[in-house]
Amino acid sequence: MMAPGDNEAMLLEQGGLRRRLQVVTIAAACWTELGISVAGTESASRTVCCDMGVSWVSWLETLMVAEKAQASSTAAIEALNQQARPWTNVTQQPIHAHTATAVVASELRKMTAFIRQEALEKAREIHLKADEEFAIEKSQLVRQETQSIDAQYEKKFKQASMSQQITKSTLSNKTRLRLLSARQELLDDLFEQANNKLADSAKDQAKYQDILKNLILEGLYALNESKISVRCRSKDDHVVRKAADAAQAEYKEKMNGRETDIKIDDKNKLPEETSGGVTIVNSTGRIDINNTFEERLRLLQSEALPSVRATLFGENKNRKFKD
């Protein structure tokens, strides 16, 4: 028969055993609820322990003890209840299986809520990080596309501006060429009309004689010789003789009495189809001055053309130099 002190020590030891069995039972149930077994892969076990901050060796030892204790937890609790019944002075109530199950369920709910909360926070963190990365990537893409669009727009703007300048220059050149062509046609028509009217100058004998005198006098000043010959049309011999005499007298007067001999060349006549005028030849026959109407009009068309253009169309503002 045991002494009362021994009975109290036994009861205390049994109570501690009950608490340890409860803890082991709860741990085993928690691991089972989480789907973790000793037979699980080492890598998965290590990952879970790392996430929970638990040593893998300690976890393995605890899990093995929990699996062994889970099988005998109910029998051990019943045995303790049987041993505790004879002692009526013990106030501690016997441990029942449904009480342990309720405690396990409560702990499981707490752990499940904790795991769910951790999962929600982790998901929220992942979501925020994903949103941040998405915003950064979106900003980079928008900036790249904006730069690309700006570059394309600038390129198209330059091409359009260049095309516009080319078109404007082409139209300006075409307009200028059309204007120049119209002016040239007008000048050609003007000189053509003047050429057609050259023959009319010889109809008025007095006026024609004065023109011939000036043409011969110009040749005398240019050659400055004592003897010259004049070539003309056959039908103009009489008029040319009078004009030569008048030119000879004026030349003598203006050259301080210097005389010159003017001879009509009867061998070399000007063609009858010419409009009029004369050709002055020096004494050797090597130098001649063509003062026919056609030649004078040609000189006017080539040398006096700028003056004619200025008279007809006005001064050219872009022209810096003049002949």
C-alpha positions in Angstrom: 0.0 0.0 0.0 1.3 3.4 -1.0 1.7 6.4 1.3 -0.2 9.6 0.7 2.9 11.5 -0.3 3.7 8.8 -2.9 0.2 9.1 -4.2 0.5 12.8 -4.7 3.8 12.5 -6.6 2.2 9.8 -8.7 -0.7 12.1 -9.5 1.6 15.0 -10.4 3.6 12.7 -12.7 0.4 11.4 -14.3 -0.8 15.0 -14.8 2.5 16.0 -16.5 2.2 13.0 -18.7 -1.3 13.9 -19.6 -0.2 17.4 -20.6 2.7 16.1 -22.6 0.4 13.6 -24.3 -2.0 16.4 -25.1 0.8 18.6 -26.6 2.0 15.6 -28.6 -1.5 14.7 -29.8 -2.1 18.4 -30.8 1.2 18.5 -32.7 0.5 15.2 -34.5 -3.0 16.3 -35.4 -1.7 19.7 -36.7 0.9 18.0 -38.8 -1.7 15.6 -40.1 -4.1 18.5 -40.9 -1.3 20.2 -42.8 -0.7 17.0 -44.9 2.9 16.5 -43.6 4.2 13.0 -42.7 7.5 11.6 -41.9 7.5 9.8 -45.2 7.4 13.2 -47.0 10.3 14.3 -49.2 13.2 15.8 -47.4 13.2 18.9 -49.7 9.5 19.6 -48.9 10.1 19.1 -45.2 13.1 21.4 -45.2 11.1 24.1 -47.1 8.2 24.0 -44.6 10.6 24.1 -41.6 12.5 27.0 -43.2 9.2 28.9 -43.7 8.1 28.3 -40.1 11.6 29.0 -38.5 11.9 25.4 -37.1 14.9 23.2 -37.1 14.4 20.3 -39.5 16.0 17.8 -37.1 13.8 18.9 -34.2 10.8 18.8 -36.4 11.6 15.3 -37.5 12.1 14.1 -34.0 8.9 15.7 -32.8 6.9 14.4 -35.7 8.1 10.8 -35.1 7.2 11.1 -31.5 3.8 12.6 -32.5 3.1 9.7 -34.9 4.0 7.1 -32.2 2.1 9.0 -29.5 -1.0 9.5 -31.7 -1.6 5.8 -32.0 -1.4 5.2 -28.2 -2.8 8.5 -27.0 -6.4 7.2 -26.4 -5.2 4.1 -24.6 -2.8 6.0 -22.4 -5.5 8.5 -21.5 -7.9 5.7 -20.6 -5.2 4.0 -18.5 -4.6 7.2 -16.6 -8.3 7.6 -15.9 -8.5 4.1 -14.5 -5.5 4.7 -12.2 -6.9 8.0 -11.1 -10.4 6.8 -10.1 -9.4 5.2 -6.6 -8.0 8.5 -5.4 -11.0 10.6 -4.3 -9.0 13.4 -2.8 -7.6 14.4 -6.2 -9.5 17.4 -7.6 -8.2 17.1 -11.2 -10.8 15.7 -13.5 -10.1 12.7 -15.8 -9.0 13.4 -19.3 -11.6 12.3 -21.9 -11.0 11.6 -25.6 -13.6 14.1 -26.7 -11.9 16.9 -24.7 -8.5 16.3 -26.4 -10.3 16.3 -29.8 -11.9 19.6 -29.0 -8.6 21.1 -28.0 -7.0 19.7 -31.1 -9.8 21.2 -33.2 -9.5 24.6 -31.5 -5.7 24.6 -32.1 -6.2 23.5 -35.7 -8.7 26.4 -36.2 -6.2 28.9 -34.7 -3.4 27.5 -36.8 -5.6 27.4 -39.9 -6.6 31.1 -39.3 -2.9 32.0 -38.8 -1.8 30.2 -41.9 -4.7 31.8 -43.9 -3.7 35.2 -42.5 -0.1 34.7 -43.4 -1.2 33.5 -46.9 -3.4 36.5 -47.4 -0.6 38.9 -46.3 1.9 37.0 -48.6 -0.6 37.2 -51.5 -1.2 40.9 -50.8 2.6 41.5 -50.7 3.0 39.5 -54.0 0.1 41.5 -55.5 1.6 44.8 -54.5 5.0 43.8 -55.8 3.5 42.6 -59.1 1.6 45.9 -59.4 4.8 47.8 -58.8 6.7 45.8 -61.4 3.8 46.1 -63.8 3.8 49.9 -63.3 7.5 50.1 -63.9 7.4 47.9 -67.0 4.3 49.8 -68.3 6.1 53.1 -67.8 9.2 51.8 -69.7 7.0 50.5 -72.5 5.0 53.8 -72.7 8.3 55.8 -72.7 9.8 53.7 -75.4 6.7 53.8 -77.6 6.4 57.5 -77.0 10.0 58.1 -78.1 9.4 55.8 -81.1 6.2 57.7 -82.1 8.0 61.1 -81.6 10.9 59.9 -83.8 8.5 58.6 -86.5 6.5 61.8 -86.4 9.6 63.9 -86.6 10.8 61.8 -89.6 7.5 62.1 -91.3 7.4 65.9 -90.6 10.8 66.3 -92.1 9.8 64.2 -95.1 6.6 66.2 -95.5 8.4 69.5 -95.1 11.0 68.5 -97.7 8.3 67.2 -100.1 6.5 70.5 -99.7 9.7 72.5 -100.4 10.4 70.4 -103.4 6.8 70.8 -104.7 7.0 74.6 -104.0 10.3 74.9 -105.8 9.1 72.8 -108.7 6.0 75.0 -109.1 8.1 78.1 -108.7 10.5 76.9 -111.4 7.7 75.9 -113.7 6.0 79.3 -113.3 9.3 81.1 -113.8 10.1 79.1 -116.9 6.6 79.7 -118.3 7.1 83.5 -117.6 10.5 83.5 -119.3 9.1 81.5 -122.2 6.2 84.0 -122.6 8.6 86.9 -122.4 10.9 85.3 -125.0 8.0 84.7 -127.3 7.0 88.3 -126.9 10.5 89.5 -127.7 10.8 87.1 -130.7 7.5 88.4 -132.0 8.6 92.0 -131.5 11.8 91.5 -133.4 10.0 89.6 -136.1 7.6 92.5 -136.6 10.6 94.9 -136.6 12.3 92.8 -139.3 9.2 92.8 -141.4 9.0 96.6 -141.2 12.7 97.1 -142.2 11.8 97.3 -145.9 9.4 100.1 -145.1 12.2 102.3 -144.0 13.5 102.7 -147.5 10.2 104.0 -148.9 10.7 107.4 -147.5 13.7 108.7 -149.6 14.5 111.7 -147.4 14.4 109.7 -144.2 16.3 106.8 -145.8 19.0 109.2 -147.1 19.5 110.6 -143.6 19.8 107.1 -142.2 22.4 106.1 -144.8 24.4 109.3 -144.1 24.6 108.4 -140.4 25.6 104.8 -141.2 28.4 106.0 -143.6 29.6 108.6 -141.1 29.8 105.9 -138.4 32.0 103.8 -140.7 34.3 106.8 -141.4 34.8 107.4 -137.7 35.5 103.8 -137.1 38.0 103.2 -140.0 39.6 106.7 -139.9 41.2 106.3 -143.3 41.6 108.6 -146.3 40.0 106.3 -148.8 37.0 104.0 -148.3 34.5 102.3 -150.5 30.8 101.8 -149.9 28.7 98.8 -151.0 25.0 99.1 -151.4 22.1 97.7 -153.4 22.0 98.7 -157.1 18.7 100.5 -156.7 20.2 102.6 -153.9 23.1 104.0 -155.8 21.6 107.5 -156.3 20.5 107.8 -152.7 23.8 106.4 -151.4 25.8 109.0 -153.5 23.9 111.9 -151.9 24.3 110.4 -148.4 28.0 109.9 -149.0 28.5 113.5 -150.0 26.7 114.7 -147.0 28.7 112.4 -144.7 32.0 113.5 -146.3 31.2 117.2 -145.7 30.2 116.6 -142.1 33.2 114.4 -141.4 35.5 117.1 -142.8 33.8 119.7 -140.6 34.1 117.7 -137.4 37.6 116.3 -138.1 39.1 119.8 -138.4 39.3 119.8 -142.2 40.5 116.3 -142.7 39.2 115.0 -146.0 38.4 111.4 -147.0 37.6 110.0 -150.4 34.4 107.9 -150.6 33.9 105.6 -153.5 30.8 103.6 -154.5 31.7 100.0 -155.1 30.0 99.1 -158.4 31.5 95.5 -158.6 30.4 94.2 -155.2 26.7 95.0 -154.6 24.5 94.0 -151.8 21.8 91.5 -152.5 18.5 93.0 -153.6 16.6 91.1 -151.0 18.2 93.0 -148.2 16.1 95.7 -146.6 18.6 98.4 -147.0 21.8 99.9 -145.5 25.4 99.9 -146.6 28.7 98.2 -145.9 31.9 100.3 -145.5 35.2 98.8 -146.5 38.7 100.2 -146.0 41.2 100.9 -148.8 42.8 97.4 -148.6 39.5 95.6 -148.5 40.4 93.6 -145.4 38.3 95.5 -143.0 34.6 96.1 -143.5 31.8 97.4 -141.3 28.4 95.8 -142.0 25.8 98.5 -141.5 22.9 96.9 -143.2 19.4 97.0 -141.6 19.4 93.3 -140.9 22.8 93.4 -139.1 21.8 96.5 -137.1 18.6 94.7 -136.0 20.7 91.6 -135.0 23.0 93.8 -132.9 20.1 95.4 -131.3 18.6 92.0 -130.5 21.8 90.7 -128.9 23.4 93.8 -127.3 20.5 95.9 -126.5 18.3 93.1 -125.2 18.6 94.0 -121.5 17.5 97.5 -122.2 14.6 96.2 -124.2 13.6 93.9 -121.5 13.8 96.6 -118.8 11.7 98.8 -121.0 9.1 96.2 -121.6 9.0 94.2 -118.3 10.7 96.5 -115.8 13.9 96.1 -113.8 14.8 92.7 -112.4 15.1 93.1 -108.6 17.3 90.0 -108.3 19.8 91.2 -110.8 22.9 92.7 -109.2 25.1 93.4 -112.2 24.2 95.1 -115.4 26.0 95.1 -118.7 
